[in-house]
Amino acid sequence: MNQTVVDLLARNVDHAHEFKTRFDDVQDAQYPGAVTVCCSDSRVLQDHIWGNDEPGQLFSCGNIGNRVIQRTDEGDVVSGDVLYPIAHTGTKTAIVMGHTGCGAVTATYDDLTEGLDEPAGISHCLDLLKPPLEPALDMLPDDVSRAGTINRLVEYNVDRQIQMLLESEDVLDDVDCIGVVYDFQDVYDGERGEVHVINVDGETNVETLQAAHPELEARIERLWEY
């Protein structure tokens, strides 16, 4: 067995000791307060970001590009990974989390502008991101750097994923849909590793969001209001 697996299993022993009584109330059912859709980037530690160490609190989904959509024979629909807790466990909050320097958004941008030759599985994921991202290309500022471009597209992608949730007939109207960006590259104000709110139920204007949520004023920030 390679050393990476050996080390992971060793850490799991510590986890098992720490968590052995924490499953008592959730062994037979789960009622998570939120479903989170994060990028599967190794730098984005989904539960750790929220300080979550209690089983049953969050239903965590991960994929490249924090996508809420899957492609089926009937067309593009909200992914079952995202929809399951909304449909079956009473979850009323959906959080879509992008992150600074996202590789999936970068690859999608490069594929749209230059074309990429990726394995079929990766191409499929990029093909799901390209339609929502493509309209943004003509709106990007001319004087922004490549890194700035990517981080603006990260916000735009989160907005489009939230829009897909809001427009889906499978997501009930009483589900709150929140878009955020996780920053570990010092792009936003605040500390490295903070989560910044950029979208609440489709509203993206910073002043409007800050007025509506004064308790979170310092955490509401955008790079791009297009």
ZANUSE-740136 format. One record per residue (C-alpha): x, y, z; residue number from 1. Coordinates in steps of 0.001 Angstrom, whole numbers, padded with zeros to 6 digits. Layout:
BEGIN
[[X; Y; Z]; NUM]
...
//
This chain:
BEGIN
[[000000; 000000; 000000]; 1]
[[001423; 003408; -000906]; 2]
[[002329; 005760; 001925]; 3]
[[-000407; 008263; 001140]; 4]
[[-003103; 005682; 001875]; 5]
[[-001269; 004469; 004978]; 6]
[[-001102; 008031; 006296]; 7]
[[-004770; 008660; 005546]; 8]
[[-005835; 005513; 007373]; 9]
[[-003711; 006503; 010354]; 10]
[[-005447; 009871; 010522]; 11]
[[-008797; 008113; 010235]; 12]
[[-008090; 006302; 013504]; 13]
[[-007887; 009666; 015251]; 14]
[[-011086; 010735; 013525]; 15]
[[-012901; 007580; 014626]; 16]
[[-011872; 008091; 018251]; 17]
[[-013008; 011712; 018181]; 18]
[[-016295; 011093; 016412]; 19]
[[-017438; 007786; 017887]; 20]
[[-020282; 009382; 019878]; 21]
[[-021149; 012115; 017381]; 22]
[[-023283; 009849; 015202]; 23]
[[-025731; 008906; 017968]; 24]
[[-028417; 011365; 016852]; 25]
[[-027994; 010902; 013101]; 26]
[[-027514; 007176; 012615]; 27]
[[-030972; 006633; 011146]; 28]
[[-031724; 009947; 009403]; 29]
[[-030228; 013269; 008380]; 30]
[[-031702; 016757; 008314]; 31]
[[-028871; 019039; 007197]; 32]
[[-029473; 022748; 007448]; 33]
[[-027780; 023485; 004138]; 34]
[[-026514; 021818; 000997]; 35]
[[-023184; 023240; -000128]; 36]
[[-021905; 022965; -003684]; 37]
[[-018169; 023589; -003713]; 38]
[[-015367; 023130; -006171]; 39]
[[-013532; 019868; -005598]; 40]
[[-010197; 021725; -005604]; 41]
[[-007913; 020207; -002957]; 42]
[[-007386; 023646; -001413]; 43]
[[-011086; 024028; -000647]; 44]
[[-011745; 022095; 002574]; 45]
[[-015512; 022073; 002467]; 46]
[[-016496; 021270; 006036]; 47]
[[-013423; 022841; 007614]; 48]
[[-014238; 026168; 005929]; 49]
[[-017425; 026387; 007993]; 50]
[[-015859; 025053; 011180]; 51]
[[-018183; 022074; 010842]; 52]
[[-017273; 018998; 012863]; 53]
[[-020749; 017629; 013562]; 54]
[[-022234; 014907; 011324]; 55]
[[-025609; 015849; 009887]; 56]
[[-025162; 019613; 009653]; 57]
[[-024135; 020008; 006007]; 58]
[[-024833; 018031; 002844]; 59]
[[-021594; 018600; 000936]; 60]
[[-021299; 018267; -002843]; 61]
[[-018109; 018781; -004796]; 62]
[[-017162; 018908; -008456]; 63]
[[-014855; 020951; -010650]; 64]
[[-016431; 024349; -011180]; 65]
[[-019038; 024042; -008374]; 66]
[[-021740; 023099; -010872]; 67]
[[-025375; 022533; -009892]; 68]
[[-026349; 021100; -013286]; 69]
[[-026030; 017633; -014772]; 70]
[[-026802; 016651; -018356]; 71]
[[-029465; 013995; -018906]; 72]
[[-031453; 012589; -021816]; 73]
[[-034177; 015068; -020836]; 74]
[[-031776; 018015; -020929]; 75]
[[-029840; 019917; -018294]; 76]
[[-031347; 019532; -014823]; 77]
[[-030339; 020325; -011252]; 78]
[[-027932; 017612; -010197]; 79]
[[-029322; 014871; -007999]; 80]
[[-026404; 015457; -005627]; 81]
[[-027698; 018967; -004979]; 82]
[[-031386; 018178; -005215]; 83]
[[-031490; 015175; -002895]; 84]
[[-031358; 017043; 000434]; 85]
[[-033752; 019689; -000871]; 86]
[[-036239; 017049; -001988]; 87]
[[-035863; 014515; 000805]; 88]
[[-034350; 015908; 004014]; 89]
[[-036092; 019257; 004413]; 90]
[[-033029; 021334; 003571]; 91]
[[-034006; 024935; 002870]; 92]
[[-030636; 026537; 002101]; 93]
[[-028410; 025956; -000919]; 94]
[[-024945; 027521; -000949]; 95]
[[-022854; 027627; -004127]; 96]
[[-019194; 028307; -003361]; 97]
[[-016685; 029380; -005967]; 98]
[[-013075; 030110; -005086]; 99]
[[-010347; 032434; -006245]; 100]
[[-008076; 031121; -008979]; 101]
[[-010483; 028315; -009899]; 102]
[[-008830; 025857; -012291]; 103]
[[-012131; 024744; -013810]; 104]
[[-013137; 028318; -014608]; 105]
[[-009633; 028951; -015979]; 106]
[[-009839; 025874; -018214]; 107]
[[-013318; 026859; -019406]; 108]
[[-012090; 030346; -020262]; 109]
[[-009115; 028920; -022159]; 110]
[[-011343; 026427; -023969]; 111]
[[-013699; 029216; -025033]; 112]
[[-010894; 031515; -026200]; 113]
[[-008235; 029131; -027480]; 114]
[[-009628; 025610; -027459]; 115]
[[-008275; 022790; -025304]; 116]
[[-007656; 019102; -025882]; 117]
[[-008803; 017433; -022665]; 118]
[[-009864; 013856; -021841]; 119]
[[-013549; 013211; -022460]; 120]
[[-014490; 013323; -018786]; 121]
[[-012943; 016748; -018284]; 122]
[[-014350; 018022; -021579]; 123]
[[-017826; 017004; -020416]; 124]
[[-017439; 019112; -017276]; 125]
[[-016136; 022092; -019242]; 126]
[[-019009; 021731; -021710]; 127]
[[-021411; 022205; -018789]; 128]
[[-019595; 025376; -017748]; 129]
[[-019114; 026936; -021174]; 130]
[[-022742; 027947; -021939]; 131]
[[-023237; 029889; -018702]; 132]
[[-019778; 031502; -018862]; 133]
[[-019542; 032418; -022553]; 134]
[[-021782; 035529; -022406]; 135]
[[-019428; 037072; -019840]; 136]
[[-016498; 037226; -022255]; 137]
[[-017856; 040253; -024090]; 138]
[[-018551; 042067; -020807]; 139]
[[-015125; 041727; -019206]; 140]
[[-013137; 044963; -018671]; 141]
[[-010348; 045478; -021198]; 142]
[[-007785; 046570; -018611]; 143]
[[-008036; 043590; -016253]; 144]
[[-005244; 041049; -015829]; 145]
[[-005619; 037356; -016582]; 146]
[[-005951; 036603; -012865]; 147]
[[-008509; 039383; -012553]; 148]
[[-010414; 037962; -015497]; 149]
[[-010561; 034506; -013948]; 150]
[[-011739; 035812; -010581]; 151]
[[-014479; 037870; -012205]; 152]
[[-015564; 034773; -014113]; 153]
[[-015587; 032874; -010812]; 154]
[[-018215; 035330; -009569]; 155]
[[-020108; 035155; -012838]; 156]
[[-020147; 031361; -012676]; 157]
[[-021519; 031396; -009129]; 158]
[[-024235; 033818; -010272]; 159]
[[-025218; 031534; -013133]; 160]
[[-025340; 028461; -010889]; 161]
[[-027609; 030344; -008484]; 162]
[[-029772; 031398; -011422]; 163]
[[-030116; 027759; -012486]; 164]
[[-031296; 026813; -009001]; 165]
[[-033803; 029665; -008909]; 166]
[[-035195; 028801; -012340]; 167]
[[-035511; 025070; -011691]; 168]
[[-039011; 023741; -011068]; 169]
[[-037418; 021076; -008869]; 170]
[[-036173; 023639; -006324]; 171]
[[-039010; 024982; -004188]; 172]
[[-039488; 028731; -003861]; 173]
[[-038832; 028655; -000104]; 174]
[[-035239; 027452; -000590]; 175]
[[-032695; 030218; 000018]; 176]
[[-029979; 030205; -002670]; 177]
[[-026751; 031880; -001578]; 178]
[[-023665; 032463; -003718]; 179]
[[-020260; 032906; -002109]; 180]
[[-016563; 032965; -003010]; 181]
[[-013803; 031444; -000873]; 182]
[[-010627; 033509; -001047]; 183]
[[-007206; 032008; -000314]; 184]
[[-005298; 034337; -002673]; 185]
[[-005821; 037722; -000970]; 186]
[[-008148; 038931; -003716]; 187]
[[-010913; 040278; -001463]; 188]
[[-010695; 042376; 001682]; 189]
[[-010353; 040396; 004895]; 190]
[[-008294; 037437; 005974]; 191]
[[-007046; 034665; 003717]; 192]
[[-009570; 031823; 003885]; 193]
[[-012658; 033985; 004389]; 194]
[[-015938; 033379; 002585]; 195]
[[-017454; 036407; 000849]; 196]
[[-021158; 036659; 000011]; 197]
[[-021809; 037797; -003566]; 198]
[[-025362; 036654; -004320]; 199]
[[-028526; 036157; -002268]; 200]
[[-031472; 034669; -004154]; 201]
[[-030312; 036299; -007376]; 202]
[[-029585; 039739; -005928]; 203]
[[-025998; 040749; -006697]; 204]
[[-025875; 044492; -005972]; 205]
[[-023504; 044987; -003053]; 206]
[[-025224; 048059; -001582]; 207]
[[-028627; 046393; -001780]; 208]
[[-027326; 043228; -000140]; 209]
[[-025527; 045162; 002606]; 210]
[[-028673; 047157; 003362]; 211]
[[-030746; 043989; 003508]; 212]
[[-028209; 042106; 005635]; 213]
[[-026428; 044676; 007837]; 214]
[[-025153; 041956; 010166]; 215]
[[-023069; 040650; 007249]; 216]
[[-022083; 043992; 005725]; 217]
[[-018336; 043342; 006029]; 218]
[[-018669; 039928; 004407]; 219]
[[-020597; 041110; 001343]; 220]
[[-018184; 042045; -001418]; 221]
[[-017846; 041648; -005164]; 222]
[[-015064; 042266; -007657]; 223]
[[-017468; 042717; -010525]; 224]
[[-020920; 044248; -010808]; 225]
[[-021711; 043850; -014491]; 226]
//
